Amino acid sequence: MPVFAVVVFAAALHASWNAVVKTVSDRLALMAVMGATSTAICLPLAFLVRAPRSEAWPEIAASMVLHTVYNLLLIETYRDGDFNQVYPIARGTAPPTVAVAAVLLGGETLAPLQVGGLLGVSGGLLALAGGRRHGSKRAVAFALLTGLLIASYTVVDGVGVRKAGSVPGYTAWLFTGAGLLTVAALVATGRRSGRPLRISSGLIPRGAIAGALSLAAYGLVLWAQTRGALAVVAALRETSVVFAAILGAVVFHERMPLRRILASVAIAAGAAALALG
């Protein structure tokens, strides 16, 4: 299957699990269930698939920590922010950051058409984030930090998965460790706040579904990173904002103004340019 189609499908999965997160008020508990689900799926898998090469383990360890911090930042981002504002800010920050890092650190080059596509995707994403004069500054700040974390683990994983020689092995060990670290961090956070983590039985199915969708989405991205330029894959996966806008309009009955429609068209055109380049 072409890399373009795989990454866009992964973007749809990513928007879907974020929509599940949006519907839940106790996001700490939901993230804990997601982390436990990832570990439960990936720990047995890690011993069944080919292990990653030893030189990839520094990236795996670093990415475990980055994904854990990302999960914690995502909770804070959604605490005060509007979904249709903070989601595109977080996702829109990553592509240009990854592009600069991939060129400076990874020695990658982009064709002129791909540069235009990258600018189109990034511009469309940032346009989706605009238009709100009274948004929470705290939420916007956390969204920007989340975007930088996305860029960081994208670059680290792009390098690591190519060293690993086994996409399933890299994915399995990454999500096993990140899941355990996330659960541990959330338990510690609950204790520090004086509100111990409590998971209701009704939350478990939604957390399990969101965890499985998250694992599938990022596993596909890791596969794509072994076959395409990091900047291109990073930009294409941020088309998740288009799917999020559709989910917001259809599922959550949020408004879809002309600005948002035009921004979505810009993202689609930019993604096409990236694929053709």
C-alpha positions in Angstrom: 0.0 0.0 0.0 1.4 3.5 -0.9 2.9 5.5 2.0 0.5 8.3 1.3 -2.6 6.2 1.9 -1.1 4.5 5.0 -0.3 7.8 6.7 -3.7 9.4 5.8 -5.4 6.3 7.2 -3.2 6.7 10.4 -4.3 10.3 10.6 -7.9 9.3 10.6 -7.3 6.8 13.4 -5.5 9.5 15.4 -8.4 11.9 15.1 -10.7 9.2 16.1 -8.9 8.3 19.4 -8.6 12.0 20.2 -12.3 12.4 19.7 -12.8 9.6 22.3 -10.5 11.5 24.7 -12.6 14.7 24.2 -15.8 12.9 25.3 -14.4 11.9 28.7 -14.1 14.2 31.7 -11.7 12.1 33.7 -8.8 12.1 31.1 -6.2 10.9 33.7 -8.1 7.7 34.1 -8.7 7.3 30.4 -5.0 7.8 29.6 -4.2 5.2 32.3 -6.5 2.7 30.6 -4.9 3.6 27.2 -1.4 3.0 28.6 -2.4 -0.3 30.2 -4.0 -1.4 26.9 -0.9 -0.6 24.9 1.2 -2.6 27.3 -1.2 -5.5 27.4 -1.1 -5.8 23.6 2.5 -5.1 23.0 4.3 -7.0 25.8 3.4 -10.4 24.5 4.0 -9.2 20.9 7.5 -8.0 21.8 8.6 -11.6 22.4 6.9 -12.9 19.3 8.4 -10.6 16.7 12.0 -9.9 15.7 13.7 -7.7 18.3 15.0 -4.3 17.3 18.8 -4.1 16.8 20.8 -2.9 19.8 21.8 0.4 18.2 18.1 1.4 18.2 17.6 1.1 22.0 18.7 4.6 22.9 16.0 6.0 20.6 13.4 3.6 22.0 14.3 4.6 25.6 14.2 8.3 24.7 10.9 7.9 22.8 9.3 6.1 25.8 10.0 9.2 27.9 8.9 11.6 25.2 5.6 9.8 24.6 4.9 9.8 28.4 5.4 13.5 28.6 3.3 14.0 25.5 0.4 12.1 27.2 0.6 14.3 30.3 0.8 17.5 28.2 -2.2 16.3 26.1 -4.3 16.1 29.3 -3.4 19.6 30.3 -4.0 20.9 26.8 -7.5 19.6 26.8 -8.2 20.8 30.3 -8.9 24.4 29.4 -8.8 24.5 25.6 -11.4 24.2 22.9 -10.8 21.0 20.9 -11.0 22.8 17.5 -8.4 25.3 18.7 -5.7 23.4 20.6 -5.7 20.3 18.5 -4.7 22.0 15.3 -2.1 24.2 17.1 -0.5 21.1 18.6 -0.6 19.2 15.3 0.4 22.3 13.2 3.5 23.0 15.2 5.1 19.6 14.4 5.5 19.5 10.6 7.7 22.6 10.1 9.7 21.7 13.2 10.3 18.1 11.9 11.2 19.4 8.4 13.9 21.7 9.8 15.3 18.9 12.1 15.2 16.4 9.3 17.2 18.7 7.0 19.7 19.9 9.7 20.1 16.6 11.6 19.1 13.9 9.2 20.6 15.3 6.0 17.3 14.9 4.1 16.4 17.1 1.2 13.0 18.2 0.0 11.9 18.9 -3.6 10.4 22.4 -4.4 7.0 20.8 -4.7 7.3 19.1 -1.3 8.4 22.4 0.3 5.3 24.0 -1.2 3.2 21.2 0.1 4.7 21.4 3.6 4.0 25.1 3.7 0.4 24.4 2.5 -0.2 21.8 5.2 1.3 23.9 7.9 -0.4 27.1 6.8 -3.8 25.3 6.7 -3.3 23.8 10.1 -2.4 27.2 11.6 -5.4 28.8 9.9 -7.6 26.1 11.5 -6.2 27.2 14.9 -7.0 30.9 14.3 -10.1 32.9 14.7 -10.6 32.8 18.4 -9.7 36.0 20.2 -10.5 34.9 23.8 -8.9 31.4 23.9 -7.1 30.2 27.0 -3.5 31.3 26.9 -2.6 28.4 29.2 -4.2 26.0 26.8 -2.4 27.5 23.8 0.9 27.3 25.6 0.4 23.6 26.4 -0.7 23.0 22.8 2.5 24.5 21.5 4.5 22.4 24.0 2.6 19.4 22.9 3.5 20.2 19.3 7.2 20.4 20.1 6.9 17.0 21.9 5.3 15.5 18.7 8.1 16.9 16.6 10.7 15.5 19.1 9.4 11.9 19.2 8.8 12.0 15.4 12.4 12.7 14.7 13.7 10.3 17.4 11.4 7.5 16.1 12.2 8.3 12.5 15.9 7.7 13.2 15.4 4.8 15.6 13.0 2.7 13.5 15.4 2.8 10.6 18.2 1.6 12.8 16.0 -1.1 14.4 15.5 -3.3 11.3 12.1 -4.4 12.7 9.1 -2.1 12.7 7.0 -4.5 14.8 9.8 -5.0 17.3 10.4 -1.3 17.6 6.7 -0.6 18.0 6.1 -3.3 20.5 8.9 -2.3 22.9 8.2 1.4 22.5 4.5 1.0 23.5 5.2 -1.5 26.2 7.6 0.9 27.9 5.6 4.1 27.2 2.4 2.5 28.4 4.0 1.5 31.7 5.6 4.9 32.2 2.4 6.7 31.5 0.4 4.6 34.0 3.1 5.2 36.6 3.2 8.9 35.9 -0.6 9.2 36.1 -0.7 7.3 39.4 2.0 9.6 40.9 0.1 12.7 39.6 -3.1 11.6 41.2 -1.4 11.0 44.5 0.4 14.4 44.5 -2.9 16.2 43.7 -4.7 14.4 46.6 -7.0 12.6 44.2 -5.9 9.0 43.8 -6.5 7.5 40.3 -9.9 5.7 40.2 -11.1 4.0 37.0 -14.8 3.3 36.6 -15.9 0.2 34.8 -17.7 2.3 32.2 -14.4 4.0 31.2 -12.5 0.8 30.5 -14.1 0.0 27.1 -13.5 3.6 25.8 -10.0 3.6 27.1 -9.3 0.2 25.5 -10.6 1.4 22.2 -8.7 4.6 22.3 -5.5 2.8 23.3 -5.9 0.3 20.4 -6.5 3.1 17.9 -3.5 5.0 19.1 -1.3 2.0 18.8 -2.5 1.2 15.3 -2.2 4.8 14.2 1.4 5.2 15.4 2.5 1.7 14.3 1.5 2.6 10.7 3.4 5.9 11.0 6.5 4.1 12.2 6.3 1.8 9.1 5.9 4.8 6.8 8.9 6.5 8.4 11.1 3.6 7.1 9.9 4.3 3.5 9.5 8.1 3.2 11.1 11.3 4.3 10.5 12.3 7.9 9.2 15.8 7.0 6.8 14.4 4.4 5.4 11.7 6.8 5.1 14.2 9.6 3.2 16.6 7.4 0.9 14.0 6.0 -0.1 12.6 9.4 -1.2 16.1 10.5 -4.1 15.8 8.0 -5.7 14.3 11.1 -6.9 17.9 11.7 -9.2 17.6 8.7 -10.8 14.4 10.1 -11.0 16.1 13.5 -12.9 19.0 12.0 -15.3 16.6 10.3 -15.8 14.7 13.6 -16.4 18.0 15.3 -19.1 19.0 12.9 -20.8 15.6 12.6 -20.4 14.1 16.0 -20.0 17.1 18.3 -22.2 19.5 16.2 -19.5 22.1 16.2 -19.6 25.0 13.6 -17.7 24.6 10.4 -17.1 28.2 9.1 -15.7 29.1 5.7 -12.3 29.7 7.2 -12.2 26.1 8.4 -13.3 24.7 5.1 -10.7 26.7 3.2 -8.0 25.7 5.6 -9.0 22.0 5.1 -8.7 22.5 1.4 -5.2 24.0 1.8 -4.2 20.9 3.9 -5.6 18.5 1.3 -3.7 20.4 -1.5 -0.5 20.4 0.5 -0.8 16.7 1.2 -1.2 16.0 -2.5 1.8 18.1 -3.3 3.9 16.2 -0.7 2.8 12.9 -2.2 3.5 14.0 -5.8 6.8 15.5 -4.9 
